[in-house]
Structures are given as structure tokens and as C-alpha cells.
């Protein structure tokens, strides 16, 4: 898997730019809520885009631990690697808004 972290960050940046229409550069140290002003609807848009692109499942429990863009990259990378290894540990739960 070529630089998965870079692909995940690029997709996050694409979602912010295109889907959420957030101007400016999105960096790993940015806090999603404080710096990038992600609200609950924005979080759903972001999660669905990442789930679709990387074929992973993100739960409400996952979201509770995500504060920064780096946290989100780490989570998607972990879920992607679990999916590739055939494991589904920690992938339980679904968002009710889907």
C-alpha cells in the first residue's frame, strides 16, 4: 500500500475543499471543531466520504476520540489496515444518520 497516510490526508483535504467548501490549507495539527469549524453535519459528510473512499467503517465511538486531522488520519489508517488483514475489531457501531 503506497503511502496510505498521504492518501488519507489528501482525501480529507479534498472533502474540506470541495464538499465542505472550507478555504485554506488543512494541516494535521488542525483541530476539526475549533480550527476548521466542523459541525455535526460536516463530520457526517467527512466520515461518509472517508468510509466510501477507503472502504472502512467509522463508528460514533471512533468519532469521540478524534480531535485533530492527525487523529482522523490515524483512525482511517488503522481501520484500513484492519480491513486488509481481515480483522473487524473495533469496527462495531454505526451512525444513526446514515
For each residue, the residues with C-beta under 8 A, 3 or more apart:
1: 4 80 84
2: 7
3: 6 7
4: 1 7 8 77 80 81
5: 8 9 73 77
6: 3 9 10
7: 2 3 4 10 11
8: 4 5 11 12 50 54 72 73 76 77 80
9: 5 6 12 13 28 69 73
10: 6 7 13 14
11: 7 8 14 15 49 50 53 54
12: 8 9 15 16 26 46 50 69 72 73
13: 9 10 16 17 25 26
14: 10 11 17 18 19
15: 11 12 18 19 20 45 46 49 50
16: 12 13 19 20 22 26 36 46
17: 13 14 20 21 22 23 26
18: 14 15 21
19: 14 15 16 45 46 49
20: 15 16 17 38 42 45 46
21: 17 18
22: 16 17 26 36 37
23: 17
24:
25: 13
26: 12 13 16 17 22 30 36 69
27: 30 69
28: 9 68 69 70 73
29: 68 69 70
30: 26 27 35 36 68 69
31: 34 35 36 67 68
32: 35 36 38 43 46 66 67 68 69 72
33: 36 37 38 39 67
34: 31 37
35: 30 31 32
36: 16 22 26 30 31 32 33 69
37: 22 33 34 42
38: 20 32 33 42 43 46
39: 33 42 43
40: 43 44
41: 44 45
42: 20 37 38 39 45 46
43: 32 38 39 40 46 47 63
44: 40 41 47 48 95 97 98
45: 15 19 20 41 42 48 49
46: 12 15 16 19 20 32 38 42 43 49 50 72
47: 43 44 50 51 58 63 95
48: 44 45 51 52 98
49: 11 15 19 45 46 52 53
50: 8 11 12 15 46 47 53 54 56 58 72 76
51: 47 48 54 55 56 57 58
52: 48 49 55
53: 11 49 50
54: 8 11 50 51 76 79 80
55: 51 52 80 83
56: 50 51 76 79 80 82 83 91
57: 51 79 91 94
58: 47 50 51 62 63 75 76 79 95
59: 62 63 91 92 93 94 95
60: 63 64 93 94 95
61: 64 65 92 93
62: 58 59 65 66 75 79 90 93
63: 43 47 58 59 60 66
64: 60 61
65: 61 62 71 75
66: 32 62 63 71 72 75
67: 31 32 33 71
68: 28 29 30 31 32 71 72
69: 9 12 26 27 28 29 30 32 36 72 73
70: 28 29 73 74
71: 65 66 67 68 74 75
72: 8 12 32 46 50 66 68 69 75 76
73: 5 8 9 12 28 69 70 76 77
74: 70 71 77 78
75: 58 62 65 66 71 72 78 79
76: 8 50 54 56 58 72 73 79 80
77: 4 5 8 73 74 80 81
78: 74 75 81 82 90
79: 54 56 57 58 62 75 76 82 83 90 91
80: 1 4 8 54 55 56 76 77 83 84
81: 4 77 78 84 85
82: 56 78 79 85 87 88 89 90 91
83: 55 56 79 80 86 87 88 91
84: 1 80 81
85: 81 82
86: 83
87: 82 83
88: 82 83 91
89: 82
90: 62 78 79 82
91: 56 57 59 79 82 83 88
92: 59 61
93: 59 60 61 62
94: 57 59 60 98
95: 44 47 58 59 60 98
96:
97: 44
98: 44 48 94 95
